Amino acid sequence: MMTTLARVRARYSQSWSVYGRPIRHSEGLQRVVGHAARTRSSKWLLASHLNHLVRRPSRHVLPRALGGVLEDLLGPPSTAAVTWLVHERVETGRTIVHEIDGSGLVLSVVKVGRAADVKFRHERQVIASLDKQHVDRDELVVVPELLAMGSDESTSAIRTRLDLADVVAPPYAWRPRTFDAAMRAIGGLHELLSGVITSASPSALSSPDGAEPPEVGTWDELVPSHGDLTAWNLFLLGQRPTERFAVIDFEECALRPRWWDAARLLTTLLEEGRVPDSDLPTATSILGIGRIELADFLALGHHFDQLGGPTERRTRRLVVLEERLRGDSW
């Protein structure tokens, strides 16, 4: 019978691989790659598997097919990059490449996808527009810095850098001050993305799949939103008077109700058990949402799920939130 560790290694080895020079234990790399760990045990299992991979790279260089794409579309990587942690995302057809130096520091991240991938093209446009604003990324929320992007007839790629020097060790404890940081990040995102809609074109924040929203109670005030503000798209940053968040994955960025990002975040935290029912009143108060907004989020979420796409996990989150709404916990 396989041990738990063996099962985890078998699972992740199907999608993770390492190339280049071997790296010794790196706490910073573990924090970056494992930022979305929900429990201490899941953090330990991922860290163990990651250490196993980076100490035994598959090859000394990137596979020719992948390395050639990066070179052709983005130009040569930083000469400081000596190791590449590659994550194949079969469900989306994308490849994520972490470019790492000898100390285990992630220098940049490259996302590679199909040129015909509408959501990926949308994300590239948003990040490029954000970068042109020369925003102060250290004030309320940290967003990716664009290093290079390119495409050909079949493939697109984008190389970004995110300042994660003070990323907190997971799993994150969702306390009132953490929700305060999340609310500041949401406000910062809305402000930054408002600049995108003026500096680029209004279509930059249209729904990537072209879906039209149904008529519900609080859909009247639309703001440029991240759209997919979840625990796995957030990095908690510390070592400051107040906590901050770094945010990734802008492919769902679109005009949505002002409360959408807060409701999306809280729903995922509840579904994964990161926030107990007893903390729900405090969380909703800080995030500025209530039963009405959450009920509308449920209605909109079910509507968009009916339009196709990966719906099983999202539907489960919606059902969990419905149970909370019917309960007496807040």
N, C-alpha and C positions, 0 to 999 in steps of 0.2 A: 504493500500500500504506500502511495506517495505521501511524504510529509507535507505539511502546510507550506513550508518554504519551497519545496520542490514544485508544488503546484503553482505557486506564485511565479517562480522562475520560468516554468514552462509557459505560463500565460503571457508574461511580458516578453519573453524571448521571441515570440511570434511577431512582435511589432517594434522592439527596441534592439538596436545594434550599435557597436562602438568601433570607430576606425581611428588610426593614427597611433600616437604614443600612449602607453599605459599611464594612468594617473593613480596616485595614492589617495587615501581617504581625504575627502574634501567636504567639510561641513557646509560651506557656502553652496556648492553644487547640489548637495542633498536638499537644502532648503529651497533652492530655486525649482528643481525638478519635482520635489515632493510637496510643494506649497499647498496643494489641495487635499492633503491627507486629512482624513476625518477623525481618526483615532491614533493613539500612540502605537498600537499594534500594527496598523496599516502603514504608519510612518516607518516603523522598524523594518517591516518586510520589504518595502520599496527601497529603503536605504541599503539593506543587505544585498538585494538584487543589483542595485546600481553599482555598489562597490565591486561586486563580482564582474560586472560588465566592463567597467573602466580599467580594471586591472588586467584584463585579457581581451584587448581589441581583436576584432575579427581579422582585420588586415592593417597593414601599415599606412595605407592611403585609402581615400574614398573610392568606392566602385567607380569605374570609368564612366558609366552612364550618368550617375548622379554628379560626380565631380565635373564632368564635361558640361552638364546643364548649368551648374552654378558659375563656372568660368565663362561660359558663353553669354549668359543673361545678366550676370552681376559683376563680372570682372573678378580678379584675384581676391581671395579673402585676406584678412589681416595676417601679416607674417608672424604674429604672436600666436595664432591659432595652431595648435599641434594635435588636438584631439577633436573628434566629431561624434556627438551623440545623436543618433538618427532615430526618429520615431515615425514609423509608417502608420498612417491613419487610413485603414482600408475602407471604413465606412464613408469617408468623405473624399477619398482619392487624393489626399494631400500628404506631403512629407514634411516633417519639421526637423531641422538640423540645428543643433546647438553647437556653436563654434567656441571651443574652450582652450584656454592657455594652460601652460604647464602646472600652474598652481591650483587649477580647478575653477578658475573664474570664467563665467560665461561672457564672452566678448560680444557676441551677437547671436541672433536667431534668424534662420532663413526658413521661410515657408514657401514650398513649391506646390503648385497645383496645375490643373488643366486651364488652358487659355479660355475655354468655353465655360468655366465655372463662374456663374453670375455673381454669387455671393463673395467669392474670393476677389473678383474684379472690383466689386463694390468696396470691400475692405481696403484694397490697395488705394482706391481713389480717396477714401476718407483719411487714411494715414498720410497720404501725400498732401492733402489739403491742410491737415493739422500741422504738418511740419512746416509748411509755408508761412504759418502764422508766427513762427518763432516764439512760441508761448513759453511762459515761465512754468516749467513742469514741476517745480518743487513747491508750489504754494499750496494747492488744495488736493491735486491728484497728479500722479505720474503717468504719462502716456508714452508709447514707443517713439523713439527717434528714428527717422528714416535714414538709412545708410545708402541703400541702392535698390533699384527695382528694374525689371526688364521682362520682356515676353517675346515669344515668336509665335508661329502659327499653331503650335500645339501646347505650349507650356508657358506658365507665368511664374515669377518668383519675386520675393521681396525680402530684403535683409534689414532688420531693425535692431536697435539696441535699447535696453531698458535698465535704468540705474537701480539695481537691487542690492547695493552694498550693505544696506542695513535691514534686509528682509528678516522678519521674525521667524523663529523656528516653529513649524507646524506641530500639532494641530492648533489652529487659532482658537482662543477663548473669546466668545462673542459676549463681551461685557457692554455695559452702557457706553463707555468711552469708545469701544470699537464701533458700535452703531453710530455714535457721533462722527467718527472718522468716515464711515460709509456715507452718511448724509452729506458731509462736506465734499466727498468725492463725487457724489451724484450731482450736487450743485456745480462743482467745477467742470464736470463732463458736459452738463447742459450749456454752460457758458462757452466752453471751447467749441462745442459742436455748433453753437449758434454762429460762431465765426466761420465755420466750414460752410454753412449754408449761404453766407454772404460772399465769402472769398472764392468759392467754387461755383456750382450751379445748384438751383433748388433740387435737381434730380439726384444730387449726391446723397440726399437723405430720404429719398423715396424708399418705400418698402422694397427690398431686393427681389422678392418674389412677385411683386405687383399686386399683392392681395389688397382688396378693399375692406376696410373695417366695417363691422356692423354698427348699427345705431344703438348705443347704450348710454346710460345716464351721465357719466362724467367724461365722455370722449370729446368734449367741446374744446378743451384747452390743450393744444398740441405743442410739444417742444421737441427739439432734436435730442434724441435719447440714444443711449448705448444699445439697448434692446435685449442684451443677453448678459445682464449683470448677475453673475452667479459666483459661488464660492470658488469654482475652478478657473475663473477668469480674473481673480483678484490675488494680489500679493500684499500682505500686511507689512508695513515698514515702521520701524521703531527708532529708538535713540534720538528722539526729539521731545520737546515738551508735549506735543500731541501726536497721536498716531496718524499715519497717512496710508493711502492705498495706491498701488500701481495697478493699472487695468490693461488687459489685452483683449484680442478678438473683437474687432469692430465690424464684423460682417453682417450683423443684424441691426446696425445703426439705421435709424429711421425716425420720422416724426411720429410720436406716440403721446399718450396722456402724460402729464407731468409726474404722476404717481407710478408710472409703469416700472421704472428701474427699481424703485424701492420695493414694490410688490413682487417683482421677479426675484430679487435677492432674498426676501424673507421667505418666499415659497420654497426655494431650494434649500435654505437653511433648515426649515421645518421638516421637509421631506427626508432629509438625510440625518435628522436627529441632532443637528449641531446646536439647536436652540430648543430648550424644553418648553412645554406648554406654559409653565409658570412664569416664564420670561416674556411671553407674548405681549402682555399689556405694555411693558416698558419698551419693547422693541417697536411696536406700532406707534407709540407716542413719539419716540425719537425720530422715526422715519416719516412721520406726518401722514400716515395712512390709517384707515379704519375699515370697518365692515363694508361700507359702501364701495370704497375703492377696491378692496379685495374681491368683493362679489363681481364687480365689473371686470376685474382681471380674469376671473374664472370664465366669465362669459366670452371674453375676447380670446382667451387661451383655447377654449374648446372650439371656437370658430376657426381659428387659424390651423388647428390640428386637423380639421376636416378637409383642409386644402391640400393635404399630402405632406410627405416628408417624414423624418424620424419622430414619431409621436409617442411611443410607448412610455419612455421615461417622463416626458412632459405631462402626459395624461395622468401618470401616477402621482406626480406632484400636485396636479390640480385636484385630484380626488382627496389627497391628504389635507390640502388646505380647506376643502369643503367640509371635511370632518371637524377641523378646528373652528370653522365658522358656526357649525351647528352646536358646538360644545359650549361649556360654561367657563372656559379657562380665562376669559377676558371680557 
